[in-house]
Amino acid sequence: MALSTNDLKNGMALDLPEGLFTVIEFQHVKPGKGGAFVRTKLRNMRTKAVLERTFRADERVEQALIEKKEMQFLYREGERFVFMDNVSYDQVAVDGAALGQAPSYLKEGDAAILQWYGNEVVDVDLPAAVELTVAETEPGLQGDRVSGARKPATTETGLVVQVPLFVNPGDRIKVDTRSGEYLTRA
């Protein structure tokens, strides 16, 4: 579906000759001389690379229709992740590369919203925070309450997070999926 660059919005998906992109930000510019133009910042949905591109005002671009499906993560099969559609119960195996950082936050049984472009998964929406169990870290000592002191902890998914000294193996912690930072004990 072709649309004008004057109709761009943040989060919109575009199918450009260079690949599939989402609009991060855009700005309409009307200089004193010459024609108006639209300055954009775009993120490649497959490689996550950011590209700055300028379009003429009213230039036509192809909008990509992204379908979002809520799915449940079932299990990992080598480098592929198997999800089940919550509506049709169909199972789909997705390459780990298409999921970006999501595998670090997914446990078996977790829900995720997969973004589909045709028959290809191009991105994953995760909740803002997830609860993970600490699999490995140095044990905390009584009285370890030094403000701001941190130590590395490996979670059940293999994600390494900097946690306060009082966190022990087996503790459940909340982790921010956008930054990968420790939030609190669960």
Backbone torsions as a table, in degrees:
resi	resn	phi	psi	omega
1	MET	NA	117.3	-178.9
2	ALA	-82.8	139.4	175.7
3	LEU	-139.7	164.0	-178.9
4	SER	-80.9	147.5	176.6
5	THR	-64.5	-17.8	175.7
6	ASN	-69.4	-18.2	-177.7
7	ASP	-98.8	9.4	-178.6
8	LEU	-64.5	146.2	176.3
9	LYS	-137.6	154.1	176.9
10	ASN	-61.2	138.2	178.3
11	GLY	89.0	-10.3	-179.2
12	MET	-68.9	142.1	178.7
13	ALA	-97.6	135.2	-179.6
14	LEU	-124.0	137.7	176.0
15	ASP	-101.5	94.1	-178.3
16	LEU	-100.0	163.0	178.0
17	PRO	-56.2	-30.6	-179.4
18	GLU	-77.1	-12.9	-179.9
19	GLY	141.3	-165.1	-178.0
20	LEU	-96.2	124.0	-174.7
21	PHE	-130.1	153.6	168.5
22	THR	-113.3	147.5	179.9
23	VAL	-81.3	119.7	176.6
24	ILE	-86.8	-48.3	176.4
25	GLU	-153.8	156.8	179.4
26	PHE	-146.2	157.0	-179.1
27	GLN	-147.5	125.2	174.9
28	HIS	-82.8	129.5	-178.6
29	VAL	-123.5	127.6	177.6
30	LYS	-121.2	92.6	179.9
31	PRO	-70.7	163.1	179.3
32	GLY	-61.3	-39.0	178.4
33	LYS	-113.9	151.5	174.5
34	GLY	82.0	179.2	-176.8
35	GLY	-82.1	158.3	176.9
36	ALA	-71.3	156.4	176.3
37	PHE	-146.5	167.3	-179.6
38	VAL	-120.0	119.7	178.3
39	ARG	-95.5	127.4	-176.7
40	THR	-127.7	157.4	169.9
41	LYS	-121.3	121.2	-173.7
42	LEU	-121.0	144.9	176.1
43	ARG	-113.5	126.4	176.3
44	ASN	-66.9	124.8	-175.4
45	MET	-71.2	-23.9	-178.3
46	ARG	-90.0	-44.2	-175.7
47	THR	-99.2	-12.9	-178.4
48	LYS	69.6	6.9	177.5
49	ALA	-70.4	145.1	-179.9
50	VAL	-101.8	136.3	-176.2
51	LEU	-129.6	135.6	173.9
52	GLU	-101.4	131.2	-177.1
53	ARG	-142.0	142.2	178.6
54	THR	-111.9	131.1	178.0
55	PHE	-115.1	151.2	170.3
56	ARG	-68.0	149.8	176.3
57	ALA	-62.7	139.7	177.8
58	ASP	69.4	14.2	173.0
59	GLU	-69.4	145.5	-179.1
60	ARG	-90.4	132.6	174.5
61	VAL	-129.0	155.6	-177.7
62	GLU	-90.5	121.5	177.5
63	GLN	-83.2	134.5	177.6
64	ALA	-94.3	131.9	178.7
65	LEU	-91.4	112.4	-178.8
66	ILE	-100.5	125.9	178.4
67	GLU	-99.5	133.1	179.1
68	LYS	-106.5	128.6	178.8
69	LYS	-125.5	131.4	174.7
70	GLU	-81.0	125.3	-177.4
71	MET	-133.5	159.8	179.5
72	GLN	-109.1	131.3	176.8
73	PHE	-76.1	122.6	-178.4
74	LEU	-94.9	-58.0	-178.2
75	TYR	-163.4	167.3	178.8
76	ARG	-101.5	138.6	180.0
77	GLU	-128.6	86.7	-175.2
78	GLY	67.7	-121.2	178.9
79	GLU	-92.6	4.1	-178.8
80	ARG	-109.2	149.9	-179.6
81	PHE	-118.5	128.9	-175.9
82	VAL	-99.1	124.8	179.0
83	PHE	-117.1	154.0	175.9
84	MET	-119.0	131.3	176.0
85	ASP	-67.5	127.0	-177.3
86	ASN	-70.9	-14.8	-178.8
87	VAL	-98.5	-53.8	-174.9
88	SER	-93.4	-10.7	-177.1
89	TYR	64.3	15.7	174.4
90	ASP	-71.2	144.2	177.3
91	GLN	-103.9	140.3	-177.8
92	VAL	-133.0	133.3	175.2
93	ALA	-97.9	127.0	-176.5
94	VAL	-118.8	135.7	176.7
95	ASP	-62.7	139.8	178.6
96	GLY	-58.8	-33.5	-179.4
97	ALA	-61.6	-34.1	-178.9
98	ALA	-72.3	-17.2	-175.5
99	LEU	-91.8	-7.7	179.5
100	GLY	62.2	-126.8	-178.4
101	GLN	-86.0	-7.0	-174.3
102	ALA	-53.4	-40.1	-178.6
103	PRO	-57.3	-25.5	179.2
104	SER	-68.3	-17.9	-175.8
105	TYR	-114.5	-5.1	-175.1
106	LEU	-95.6	128.9	172.0
107	LYS	-112.0	158.2	177.9
108	GLU	-57.0	131.7	179.5
109	GLY	95.1	-11.1	-180.0
110	ASP	-72.2	150.5	176.0
111	ALA	-94.2	146.0	175.7
112	ALA	-148.1	152.4	177.4
113	ILE	-103.6	113.5	-179.6
114	LEU	-91.2	135.0	177.8
115	GLN	-98.7	122.6	-176.4
116	TRP	-109.7	137.5	170.0
117	TYR	-121.9	103.1	-172.1
118	GLY	67.3	-122.8	179.7
119	ASN	-103.9	18.0	-175.4
120	GLU	-116.8	133.6	173.6
121	VAL	-81.8	123.3	-177.6
122	VAL	-110.4	-16.7	179.6
123	ASP	-165.0	166.8	179.9
124	VAL	-132.8	133.6	172.8
125	ASP	-100.5	123.4	178.0
126	LEU	-108.8	160.4	172.1
127	PRO	-61.8	160.0	-178.3
128	ALA	-60.6	-32.9	179.6
129	ALA	-141.8	148.3	177.0
130	VAL	-128.2	155.2	175.7
131	GLU	-98.9	127.7	178.9
132	LEU	-129.5	151.9	177.5
133	THR	-93.6	136.1	177.8
134	VAL	-75.0	119.9	-179.4
135	ALA	-88.6	-36.1	-173.4
136	GLU	-150.4	129.6	171.3
137	THR	-167.3	164.2	176.3
138	GLU	-68.2	139.0	-179.6
139	PRO	-64.7	144.8	178.2
140	GLY	-78.0	148.2	178.3
141	LEU	-104.8	149.4	177.5
142	GLN	-59.2	129.9	179.1
143	GLY	94.1	-3.2	176.9
144	ASP	-75.6	83.3	-179.0
145	ARG	-129.1	24.3	-178.9
146	VAL	-58.7	125.9	-176.4
147	SER	-62.3	123.5	174.6
148	GLY	83.1	-5.7	-179.9
149	ALA	-73.2	137.5	-175.9
150	ARG	-131.3	158.9	174.7
151	LYS	-141.5	154.5	179.1
152	PRO	-75.8	142.9	175.5
153	ALA	-135.3	135.9	177.4
154	THR	-98.1	128.3	-179.2
155	THR	-89.7	174.8	-179.3
156	GLU	-60.4	-22.9	-179.8
157	THR	-91.9	-4.1	-179.4
158	GLY	96.8	-4.4	178.8
159	LEU	-70.8	133.4	177.1
160	VAL	-100.9	123.8	-176.4
161	VAL	-125.2	141.5	173.8
162	GLN	-81.2	120.6	-176.7
163	VAL	-122.4	160.4	175.2
164	PRO	-62.4	160.0	-175.9
165	LEU	-62.0	-25.5	-175.8
166	PHE	-80.6	-4.9	179.9
167	VAL	-77.5	133.3	-177.4
168	ASN	-117.5	162.1	174.7
169	PRO	-57.9	140.3	-179.0
170	GLY	93.4	-17.5	177.6
171	ASP	-68.6	147.8	173.7
172	ARG	-97.4	130.6	-179.5
173	ILE	-124.9	154.5	174.3
174	LYS	-97.8	133.4	-178.5
175	VAL	-124.6	134.5	177.1
176	ASP	-74.7	122.8	-176.4
177	THR	-76.8	-16.2	179.7
178	ARG	-82.8	-38.1	-176.4
179	SER	-109.0	-17.6	-177.6
180	GLY	76.8	19.7	-177.3
181	GLU	-99.4	151.0	174.3
182	TYR	-65.5	135.1	177.1
183	LEU	-106.5	-55.6	-176.8
184	THR	-165.4	169.4	171.3
185	ARG	-79.2	143.9	-178.5
186	ALA	-91.8	NA	NA
